[in-house]
Amino acid sequence: MRTEVAAALLLGFCAVAVSVSVSGDENRTGKRDTREVKVAPPDPVDCVWSRWSEWTPCNSCTKIRHRSRSVEVFGQFGGKPCQGQPIGEQQACTSDAVCEQALPSECSSTEFTCESGACIKLRLSCNGDYDCEDGSDEDCEPVRKPCGTKLYDTNEQGRTAGYGINILGMEPRINPFNNDYFNGMCNKVKNINNNEYNRLPWNVGLLNYETIAEETVSKEIYEDTYTLLRELMTETKLTVSAGLNLKFTPTEKSMAKSNTTVSGGVGLDAEYDRTQMIKEVSEYTTIKNKSFMRVNGRVQLSTYRMRSRDLQVAGEFLEHVKSLPLEYEKGQYFSFLEDYGTHYTRNGKSGGEYQLVYVLNQDTIKDKKLTERKLQDCIKVGISANFDTNIGIGGDAHIRPGHCKDTVNKNTAEKEGKALVDKVITLVRGGTLEAAVAMRTQITKEGLMDVTTYQNWARTVGDAPALLSSEPEPIQTLIPLSMPDANTRRLNMQRATQEYEAEYSVCKCKPCHNGGSLALLDGKCLCLCLPQFEGLACQDAKADNSEWSQPLYTHACPSMYAQVKGNGGLECILTETYCCCLAILMS
């Protein structure tokens, strides 16, 4: 009750005060001061952890006990970040209690009992498929094969369908589904990329092949990192309900005996690329005279939809669910979420994509009098859905104008001392590792990607596709209702997902000044400054190069507000951090 009252008061206060105007003159003479104002940088903030919880009782079966903790303050302003350290911890222990495990339910007379104890339909035994994950149903001569004498391969899209998704952008480590299960069916689909038929796993209700290629180039030059970083982080995260908080590196110990990535294409290397791109762009927040342009290319090969009912989850997934304590323990549930994801993919699109961020020198742009259109014509590839290099470039290919050789080409620019492109930050998802490395090498060397390099990569995307977009479904919905205490486990999982996002919230960062936005990247808080400000906390006003001027405030705003120039004077705007915390309080 007390929390509800407090939340109501805060919400009312927010509604009243969110746009409180503070009158004031720009200075006493009525003229703008265009000096660059420097403020003392903030002191470094080190990561602060809470105390560990008490150890759980020793598990009489696993002989392991657990405890957990929380992050109270994330590292910021050059302080020690909260990187690589787990929320949960486990320790070997001894127990005199007897290990009591529920006996597996007996299979019916119409079912076959696998060595693992799982039950399958009796008709599925001796059919040539491993309907028991341990293969114990095939210790016999096949009587009736579902596909007869035909052999159909299950392609990568079918094997990895249903990928887990982490709400904070991290790649999960294990696929929750058993996509080697066919339920005695021989459903197949023709792969238009190789004209061969592929067999569909039971879990995949629909798989449709259609090749779509598209490329987009940013319509304008990013004059600062503020908008660019917001775009990159928003596109990566599943939701933005609690701010720009991303976590790419798993910190909790995996429940699996061996870690296996389920991501398509370049796998962990692609995850490294995505993390590295955001980190590299964030490093330019304190570097002057840099602008940016983006090129995004995507090759979509297929769409799939999972069945709406009777999904076959992996036996390992069920065992891990059963091993979770009914009495909620944060660290153990966080480990499960980092293994399988906070959600699974109900519908998805598979293929490959690349992102290029060009770091440009502003002085060179001005000297060469370059426009957005000229730069766009130089850096875009002009991709198409035609990957056949034997027919040449073709009429749809993009031919770069002649001025591009002197403008963007890295080798030419370096020789003439006119380096427009300072660096090209690349991200590649999908395709083989060799093709992705060749693409990055070409871009690093020349500053541009040519059509042949694109085609060589695109032809490998079908062998190693990545998940491009998805419709998520909460992971707890995969817990079978027939499992003992299923409702308790589902509620615990739902709670863990909410606490997992709250654990890595920007509300645990110190606020930014002058309307800067907070971002949390792998345990480190960043301030994304508006174009008019700079510094670790956006505390410094830049020299006036536009309609904005040095903010000489005549009144101070309360601590939860940022003071910005409004139409009638100076304005206090409720900060993102305060509203974020309020939203969590109200949820």
Secondary structure, 3 states (H helix, E strand, C coil): CHHHHHHHHHHHHHHHHCCCEECCCCCCCCCCCCCCECCCCCCCECCEECCCCCCCCCCCCCCEEEEECCEEECEECCCCCCCCCCCEEEEECCCCCCCCCCCCCCCCCCEEECCCCCEEEHHHCCCCCCCCCCCHHHCCCCCCCCCCCCCCECCHHHHCCCCEECCCCCCCCCCCECCCCCCCCCCEEEECCCCEEEECCCCEEEEEEEEEEEEEECCCCECCHHHHHHHHHHHHCCCCCCCEEECCCCCCCCCCCCCCCCCCCCCHHHHHHHHHHHHHHHHHHHCCCEEEEEEEEEEEEEEEEECCCCCCECHHHHHHHHHCCCCCCHHHHHHHHHHHCCEEEEEEEEEEEEEEEEEEEHHHHHHCCCCHHHHHHHHCCCCCCCCCHHHCCCCCCCCCCCCHHHHCCHHHHHHHCCCCEEEEEEEEECCCHHHHHHHHHHHHHHCCCCHHHHHHHHCCCCCCCEEEEEEEEEHHHHCCCCCCCHHHHHHHHHHHHHHHHHHCCHHHCCCCCCCCEEEEECCEEEEECCCCEECCCCCEECCCCCCCCCCCCCCCCCCCEEEEEECCEEEEEECHHHHHHHHHHHC
